Amino acid sequence: MYLNIENIRKDFPILTQEVYGKPLVYLDNAATTQKPLCVIRKIEEVYTTINANIHRGVHYLSQRATESHEEARRTVQDYIHAASPGEIIFTRGATEAINLVAGSFCRSQCKPGDEIILTTMEHHANIVPWQIQRDITGIEIKVVPITETGEIRPEDVEELISSRTRLISVAHVSNVLGTVNPVESIIRLGHSYNIPVLIDAAQSVQHLPIDVQALDCDFLAFSSHKMYGPAGIGVLYGKEAWLDRLPPYQGGGEMIAHVSFEKTAFNELPFKFEAGTPDYAGSTALGEAIRYLGSLGLENIRRYEEQLLHYATDKLLQMDNIQILGASPQKGPVISFLVKNIHPYDMGMLLDRLGIAVRTGHHCAQPLMDAFGIEGTLRASFAFYNTEAEIDALVAGIGKVSGMF
Ligand code: PMP
């Protein structure tokens, strides 16, 4: 054991609750993670000590709030090893980050008939923004198939590349299957054809060390709330050369250098893409979440979560009525499964009554469900504050509910 889980759990008061008289077993971390006290307190600290609108005021509070927001940007920059703070755009989350790229990129770089490559295992957040652009700009969407084990093969990506391909957008880690995709190979492949690559890191940035310069991705999107920070804020990383080329996504205050009714000059990076008053309390608290992750050590987190994943996989496979979807040897701590003859929704509802929170449904990945010919699954997803005892509770719960059917 590399982490002291008992001590770590004390940082997350929500985990000590009982629901329906049972100790809470929270296994829905891929949907959102719980927040440590330091993050919760940081939000309170911003609003009780430095609250003011940022980037605008000459006064003390405004300067303090601006510093806090910009320090958070540098914290994010360090966390993903970006070359400059101007490459870190604060958004509402991964969804808005992908919408930003889809909107600005397609509007400026694509003609009717140009192609974007996605994969079968994308979250709706990495499908629908491109479909909206398809309706506006006439682009076409090509979809990389997955293998039986729930993996993407770079050769299948290459198969879809044509002279009309303008961008490849792919999840780093699947929110359903847990598959860690070979993004390094896909980025290299894309670049060998001069095609930029967007990585949806919503399910990886909290589990794996990410170095955007080593990866050489052109864009990377993620959400704070899945990495122990507050909801309502997230990040788009973009290479400076790309962000300079792309037009603004939204217009308003903050993103301008000068406005007249005849013509507006846009602000420099990153502000060109940050119209309006940003969530400076959220960014500050995200910075705190990143410091918290740093105090535990991402490598320690990765090793412990991998141990939980293997423990849970073994235990579930020992049950004779469980089928796990996705068998990639490289997986994040996410398990989607079916229980024979029991609808995932019924199982999820009854597990909830036992205090066990798992996800049921299509997990915002309906095309992936279609590929498997199913409507939905149960999904257990783990964080570093989970324990093997909680996995035992899940397995016992599934056994108990199965016995009722
Ligand atoms: N991509 C993936 C892979 C996700 O799992 C999610 C969230 N479930 C998103 C994108 C969207 O994130 P958000 O709703 O925080 O914008």
Residues whose N, C-alpha, C, O or C-beta is under 5 A from the ligand:
A	BS01	PMP	A30 G93 A94 T95 E96 H123 A125 A171 V173 N175 D200 A202 Q203 S223
